[in-house]
């Protein structure tokens, strides 16, 4: 176990901390957190893939959508990407925008908010030729100081699933919060009767009633992000790409063990206490919570759609190209395979959703899609 977590737990009351505090330390500790260390996290040599690393087509389709929103909806050409990672998505968007809409590209600003210093360095390297269009921030608060009230497009891909969550469980008719505790220099899970008033309020607001034996993550950080930053956004579209479930889907007995887990060298690690500080930690988001608290914060829900259907509506099939060569390693062959992998029934797109919300806007979404019949 990492010494920094050992010291934190030893200094904690009763040598325990909430799962939210554990995630904060394991992921975001300034010196030892997973996202803060200087090693590759995304791609072949990292711990996980994102859709934008499977194929640049993913990013170029979003670029086309962003351009249409700017050209048809009178939204300022300003993108704010939450959790910008290594900048691969931003680079592909900027390149496509420059090629497709040079007149709006002239006034385009692309903002990346990324807490990891390593990833911000990677962004600077990858986005060098677009430096004049890019603004980097470490914290969302830094962005707010410069840009609130913000009008434009807020985009995130696997951002909310990385926010810290509390964990609760129902046993023998009682609700317990699960803590991470230190016992004989080992990390263990320890239940205590639920006392956190914020969790109690969340369950009441969301009308959540746990079944016996059910375990559930409570995304207080997501709720706070939406409500506390409501004033930051003026006329905006918010597009969230992530994996998660609706309340109806969470009620399925197959999901009663919760979803908090880790990813380490492309392996799913079901024990979130394994490899502390060395692996990604993530929990499936609660789409109905994002929609409900977004609505309270002034965001009007437009649509939630599975990623593969979204990509179809955005015109991904138009990106498939015939080619003469028989070389399976040619650029077009690789591109076509990547597109098909994004659309396969068992591919990663089947597990992702895209939620669209708008604020102080009335967009004609039927005019936005290339293939509205897929929606």
SVG drawing of the C-alpha trace seen along z (x, -y; Angstrom):
<svg xmlns="http://www.w3.org/2000/svg" viewBox="-39 -37 45 47">
<polyline fill="none" stroke="black" stroke-width="0.4" points="0.0,0.0 1.2,-3.5 2.8,-5.2 0.9,-8.4 -2.5,-6.7 -1.1,-4.9 -0.3,-8.2 -3.6,-9.8 -5.5,-6.9 -3.4,-6.9 -4.1,-10.6 -7.9,-10.1 -10.4,-9.7 -10.7,-6.0 -8.3,-5.3 -11.0,-5.4 -12.2,-7.7 -15.2,-7.8 -14.9,-6.3 -15.1,-9.9 -12.1,-10.9 -10.3,-7.8 -10.9,-8.5 -9.8,-12.1 -6.5,-10.9 -5.9,-8.0 -6.7,-10.0 -5.9,-13.6 -3.3,-13.8 -0.8,-16.5 2.3,-14.2 1.0,-10.7 -2.5,-10.7 -3.0,-8.5 -3.9,-11.5 -1.0,-13.5 1.8,-11.2 3.9,-11.4 3.1,-8.3 0.8,-7.5 -2.7,-6.7 -4.7,-6.5 -4.0,-4.3 -2.0,-1.1 0.7,-1.9 -1.8,-3.2 -4.6,-1.7 -7.6,-2.4 -8.9,-3.7 -11.4,-6.4 -13.4,-6.6 -11.3,-9.5 -8.2,-7.2 -9.9,-4.4 -10.4,-6.7 -10.1,-10.4 -13.4,-10.0 -15.1,-10.2 -13.6,-13.7 -14.2,-14.9 -17.9,-14.0 -18.2,-16.0 -16.3,-18.8 -19.0,-18.8 -21.7,-18.9 -20.0,-21.8 -19.7,-23.7 -23.4,-23.2 -24.4,-24.5 -22.3,-27.6 -23.5,-28.2 -27.2,-27.4 -27.8,-28.2 -25.9,-31.5 -23.8,-29.9 -20.4,-31.6 -17.5,-29.5 -16.1,-28.7 -15.6,-25.1 -14.9,-24.2 -13.7,-20.6 -13.9,-19.2 -11.1,-16.8 -9.3,-17.3 -6.8,-14.4 -3.8,-14.4 -5.5,-16.8 -6.1,-14.2 -9.8,-15.0 -9.1,-18.7 -6.5,-18.4 -8.8,-16.4 -11.6,-18.9 -9.4,-21.9 -8.0,-20.4 -11.4,-19.5 -12.9,-22.9 -10.0,-24.6 -10.6,-22.6 -14.4,-22.6 -15.3,-26.1 -12.4,-28.5 -14.6,-31.6 -15.8,-30.5 -12.4,-29.0 -11.0,-32.6 -12.9,-33.4 -12.7,-30.0 -11.5,-29.5 -10.9,-26.0 -10.6,-25.8 -9.2,-22.7 -9.7,-22.1 -7.3,-19.4 -6.0,-18.8 -3.1,-16.6 0.1,-18.5 1.4,-15.6 -1.6,-15.7 -1.4,-19.5 2.1,-19.1 1.0,-16.5 -1.7,-18.9 0.8,-21.6 2.9,-19.2 0.0,-17.8 -1.7,-21.1 1.4,-23.2 0.3,-24.2 -3.1,-25.3 -1.6,-27.2 -3.2,-30.5 -6.7,-28.9 -6.1,-27.0 -6.4,-28.1 -5.5,-25.6 -6.7,-25.7 -5.9,-23.4 -9.0,-24.0 -12.6,-24.8 -12.5,-27.7 -9.7,-29.3 -11.8,-29.0 -14.8,-30.7 -12.7,-33.6 -11.8,-34.4 -14.9,-33.3 -18.0,-33.5 -20.7,-34.0 -19.8,-31.5 -21.6,-31.1 -20.7,-28.3 -20.4,-24.5 -19.4,-22.5 -18.1,-19.0 -16.9,-16.1 -15.9,-12.5 -15.5,-10.3 -15.4,-13.2 -18.2,-12.7 -17.4,-9.0 -14.1,-10.0 -15.6,-12.3 -15.4,-11.0 -18.5,-9.1 -19.7,-7.9 -20.8,-4.3 -23.8,-3.0 -25.4,0.4 -28.5,1.8 -28.2,4.7 -30.8,6.1 -33.1,3.2 -30.5,0.5 -28.6,-1.8 -24.8,-1.9 -22.1,-4.1 -19.1,-2.1 -15.7,-3.5 -12.1,-2.6 -10.3,-1.7 -6.8,-0.6 -6.5,2.6 -3.0,4.2 -1.6,2.1 -4.2,3.4 -7.0,1.4 -10.4,2.9 -14.0,1.9 -15.9,1.0 -19.7,0.3 -21.1,-2.3 -24.7,-3.4 -25.5,-6.2 -25.1,-9.6 -24.1,-11.8 -26.9,-14.3 -26.0,-15.1 -26.4,-11.5 -29.7,-11.3 -31.0,-14.4 -29.8,-12.9 -31.7,-9.7 -34.8,-11.7 -34.5,-14.1 -34.1,-11.2 -36.7,-9.0 -34.2,-6.2 -35.2,-3.1 -32.5,-0.5 -33.3,3.2 -31.9,5.5 -28.2,6.2 -28.0,3.4 -24.9,1.3 -25.0,-2.1 -22.6,-5.0 -23.8,-8.4 -22.4,-11.2 -22.4,-14.2 -19.5,-15.7 -21.5,-15.6 -24.5,-17.2 -22.3,-20.0 -20.7,-20.6 -24.0,-21.2 -25.7,-23.2 -22.8,-25.3 -21.8,-26.3 -25.3,-27.1 -24.4,-30.8 -21.4,-30.2 -23.2,-29.3 -25.3,-31.7 -26.3,-30.4 -24.9,-27.0 -25.1,-23.5 -23.7,-20.8 -22.7,-17.4 -21.8,-14.6 -20.3,-11.3 -20.0,-8.7 -21.1,-5.3 -23.9,-4.8 -27.4,-3.8 -30.9,-5.2 -32.7,-4.7 -34.7,-1.9 -31.5,-0.2 -29.9,-0.6 -32.9,1.3 -31.9,4.4 -30.7,7.0 -27.6,7.6 -26.4,4.1 -27.0,4.3 -23.3,4.6 -22.6,1.1 -20.1,0.1 -17.0,-1.4 -14.0,0.3 -10.5,-0.3 -8.6,0.1 -5.0,1.1 -3.0,1.9 -6.2,2.5 -7.6,4.9 -10.8,4.4 -10.1,4.5 -13.3,5.1 -11.6,4.3 -11.3,0.5 -8.8,0.8 -6.3,2.6 -3.3,0.7 -4.1,-2.6 -2.7,-5.6 -1.6,-3.3 -4.9,-2.7 -7.8,-4.6 -11.0,-4.6 -14.4,-5.0 -18.1,-4.6 -21.0,-4.5 -22.9,-7.7 -26.5,-8.1 -28.1,-9.6 -31.3,-10.6 -29.4,-12.4 -27.4,-14.3 -30.7,-15.2 -32.5,-16.2 -29.8,-18.3 -29.0,-19.8 -32.7,-20.8 -32.5,-22.5 -29.4,-24.3 -31.2,-25.6 -30.2,-23.0 -33.0,-21.8 -32.7,-18.1 -32.7,-17.5 -31.8,-13.9 -29.9,-10.8 -28.9,-8.4 -26.5,-5.4 -23.2,-6.4 -23.4,-4.2 -26.8,-5.6 -25.5,-9.1 -22.6,-8.5 -25.0,-7.2 -27.1,-10.3 -23.9,-12.4 -23.0,-10.7 -20.3,-8.2 -21.2,-5.9 -20.3,-8.7 -16.7,-8.3 -16.3,-4.8 -14.4,-4.9 -13.8,-2.4 -10.1,-1.9 -8.3,0.0 -5.3,1.4 -5.3,4.8 -2.9,3.6 -4.8,4.2 -2.4,1.7 -3.1,-1.2 -4.4,-4.3 -7.9,-3.9 -8.1,-0.3 -7.2,-1.1 -9.7,-4.0 -12.5,-1.8 -11.7,0.9 -11.8,-1.7 -15.1,-3.1 -16.6,0.5 -15.2,1.1 -17.1,-2.0 -20.3,-0.7 -20.1,3.0 -22.9,4.3 -20.3,5.4 -18.0,2.5 -17.3,-0.3 -20.0,-2.5 -22.7,-0.1 -21.7,-0.9 -21.6,-4.7 -24.4,-7.2 -24.5,-10.8 -26.6,-13.3 -27.4,-16.7 -28.7,-19.6 -29.1,-23.2 -29.4,-26.4 -31.2,-29.6 -31.4,-28.3 -34.0,-26.9 -32.1,-24.9 -33.8,-23.2 -32.1,-19.9 -33.8,-18.3 -31.6,-20.5 -28.5,-19.5 -28.3,-15.7 -27.1,-14.2 -29.4,-11.1 -32.2,-12.2 -34.0,-8.8 -31.5,-7.1 -32.6,-9.2"/>
</svg>
